[in-house]
């Protein structure tokens, strides 16, 4: 049986995506990775009750730990008949408080949002179907031209992003920039990986859920901002474009991943229901090459086409 792997599916957009996928992909196993396996199993039961889909499983995965990622990928090595048809790298964090680090010493936002997703993808490639689909959830915050409320990204180098120097800037400014930069990295990885897989039928795309109030992304915000994020911003989904509820964003993500109408899209960025161009920096080949080689080195992974 083929498997669909969706990270960040214990809540928010990922949960809604998994629920939608359970409705439309009846003949595939849906894998819900979770740091807390108990929480993962609870989510599985919710989705089963909601959709009637029987083939769901949860496996332990912490994207802030390279060892945990290796353990997760090894579970597919044991199931030789269980090929991966879709990998959705949806999990992400946004920390605008004091700098945090992963188990391996990487700055947390870059470590989880980019390096964790990168390492997972590299290690799962050998188990993917010939026509598999890989998606990275990104964000419009990657593009300074869109003038979002988040600090725009600054790409320096893989090493500097993984091991940042101390700065006198305000923590919330630094945290916002780290987030938008990690989302830029998701897009650059999409383009670089698709180029390296161009002689295969595997397709790699990036997805922008838009502003999605009500998700857990605001957990490090101030109390006032958390209140607005949960109770006030959702009203904007009724009036503004590219602002969605988690249910809407999750449904759009699942449809991009699975539906026939999108099956020919390769190496694109999908935002607000259409294919759009990304930021100037996202097409910078020097940035892409540095990110690719640096990420392979830091995660101790190998690209296997």
N, C-alpha and C positions, 0 to 999 in steps of 0.2 A: 504493500500500500504506500502511495506517495504521501509525503508530509509537507505541511505548511508551517513554518516557524515564524512566530510573531513576538518580538521582544517588546517589553513595556505593555503587556496585555493584561496586567492585573487590575488596571484602572484606566480611566480617561479614554483617549483616542484609541489606544491599543485594545482595550476591552471591547469597545464598540466595533472596531475592525474585526476582531476575532468572532464576535457575535454575528456580524454580517457574513463573514466567511463561512461560518457554520451553517448558514442558511443557503448559501449558493454553491458550496463545495462539499456536497454530501458524501462523495466517495473518497475523500482524502482525510488523512489524520491531521488534526490541528495540535501543534505543540506550543504550550504556553510556558516559556522559561520564567522562573521566579527566584528571587533571592531567598524568599521564605516559602518553602515547599508547601507548608500548610495553607498559606494564602493562595498559592497556585491551585491547589486542589479545590479550594472553596470557589474560585473563579470558574473552574471546570464544571462544577455542579450547577452554578448559576447559568452558564451557557447551555448546558444540557437541558436544564429545565425550560429555558427560554426558546430553544430551537429544536430540540429533539435529536440533535446530532450526537451520535454515540461514540465516535472515535476521537476523543480528546485525551491528551495526557499532559502532565506538567513535569518538567525537569529542572533541577536546581541550576541557576546561572546567576553569577554576579559579574557584571561587566566592568566592575572596578578591580577585578582580579584576573590576571592572565592565566593563573592556574585553574580557576573556576571555568574559564572559557575553554581551556584544553580538556578538562573533565567533561564538559558538555559535548564537545565535538567527538570525544571518544565514544560516547553513547551511540552515535550514528555509525561509527566504525564497527561496532558490535552487531548492529542490525544491517547486514549487508544487502538485504532485499528492500530496505526502507529508504528510497531515494527522496531527496528534497526537491519539490517542485517550485516552491516560493519561499523566499527569505525576506521578511520585512524588518528592517532595522529601525524600529520605532522608539525604543527606549531612549530617554534623555533626561538630563538634569540641568537646572539653572541655579547657580549659587551666587547670590549678590552680597553674601556676608563674608566672614573670615575665610581665607583660603583653606581649602581642604585638599587632601591628597588620596590617591588610590592606594591599594595594597602594594603596588609596585613603585610607588613614589611619584607618580605623574600628577600634575594638577588635575583636580577631580573633573571639571567640566570637559576639558579636552580629553582626559583619560577615558571617560565614560562615553561621551557623545561621539568622539571620533575614534580613538585608539581601540576602545572596546568593540565597537561595531566593526572596525576594520579587521581586527584579529579574528573575530567570530566569522566574518565573511571568508577570510582567507582559509580558515581551518575547515569550513563547511563546503568549500568549492569541490573537493574530491567526491562529495556525496550527492552532488546536485545532478538533476536530470539534464539531458542534452539541451532541452529548451526551457531551462529554469528561468525564473524571474527574481531579480534582486532589487529591493527598493530601500532607499535611505530617506527617512523623514527629515527634511530640512526646515527652512523657515525663510520668510521674506526679509527677516532682519539681516540676512547676509548681504543685502544690497543697499549701500548708502544712498543710491539715487531714489529709493522709495521713501526715504526720510521717516522711518518708523520711530516709535518712542524709545527704542533700545539703541544703545551706543553702537555705532557701526564697527565692523570688524577691521582688524589690522593683522594681516598675515606677515609673520617675520620668518620663522623657520620651525620645523618640527621640534627641534631640540629646545628652542626658546619657549614654545607653547607648552611643551611637556614639563619643562623645568623653569618657570618664570622667575625673573629677578624681583626683589622687593621694590615697591614703588610707593611714592607719597600720595598717589591719587586716591580718591575716595573709593571705599570698597565696593559700593554699588555700581560705580562707573566701571571699575575693573571687571566686576562680575558680569555685567551686561556685555561688555566687549568680548570677554572669554566665550560667552554663549553664542553671540553672533558669529564669532570667528570659527567656532566649532561647527556651526551650520554651514559656513562657507566651505569648510573642509569636507563636509558630507557631499556637497555638490562637486567639488574638485575630484573627490574619490570616485564619484559616479562617472564622470567623464573619462578619467584615467583608466578605470577598470573596464569600462565598455570598450575603450580603444584596445586594450590588451586582450579582450575577448572577441574582437571583431571577426575572427575566423570561426567563431562558434555560433550557436543559436541562442546562447544565453543572453538575456537582455537585462540591462541595468538602468534604473531610473531614479530620479529624486522627486520627492513629493513635499509640497508646502501646504500644511493644513490651514494656513492663515491664522489670524488671531483666534484663539480657542479658549475663551474664558470658562472657568469651572473645572479645569484640569488641575493636577497636583503640581504644575510647574511653578506656581507662586509660593511654594511652601517656605521659602527663605525671604519673602517680602515682608515689609512692615505689617503690623496688624491692620492698619487702615487700608493698605493696598490689598491685603488678602481678602478683606471684607468686600471691597469694590470688585475684585476679581471674581468672587463667588456670587455676589448678589446684585451688582449693578451692571457690570460689563456685559453679562449675557443678554441684556435688553438690546444691545447694539446689533445683535445678530438679525434683528428684524428690520434694520434700517441701512446698514452699511455693507458694501461688498467685501468679500474675503474675510468675513468674521463669521465663524461657525460654532455651533454647539459641538461638544465631543461626539455626539451621535452622528451629526452630519459629516464631520471630518472623518470619522472612522468608516462610515459608509463609502465616502469618496475614495479613501485609501484602499479599501477592500475591492472596490470596483476597478480601480486602476490596476491592482495586482492580478485580478482574475478574469475580468470580463473580456469577451471576444473583441469588442469594439476597440480595445486598446492594445491588442496582442502584437501589433506591428511597431509599437513605440519602443525605440531603443536609444539610450543615452540622452534622455530629455529631462526637463524640469517641468513638473505639472503643478499648476497653481490656479485655484479658483475655477476649476473645470476646463482648463485649456493648457496647451503647451506654450511656455513663454521663455524668453531669453533671460539669462541670469546676469549677475554683476560683471563688470569689466574684469575684476581680479579673478573671477572664477574660471576664465578662459586663459589665464596666464600659464603658459606651458612650463616656465621655470618653477612657479609655485607648485604646479601639479607634480612635477618630477621630484622636487624636494620633499613634498609631503609623502609621496609614494615610497621613495627609498628610505626616508627617515622613519616612516611608520613600520615598514618591514623590519628595520633594524631594532626599533624600540620594542616591538611586540614579539620579536624572535620568531617570525613566521616566514613562510615561503609561498610565493605565488605559483600555483600549479594549475595550468590551463587545462 
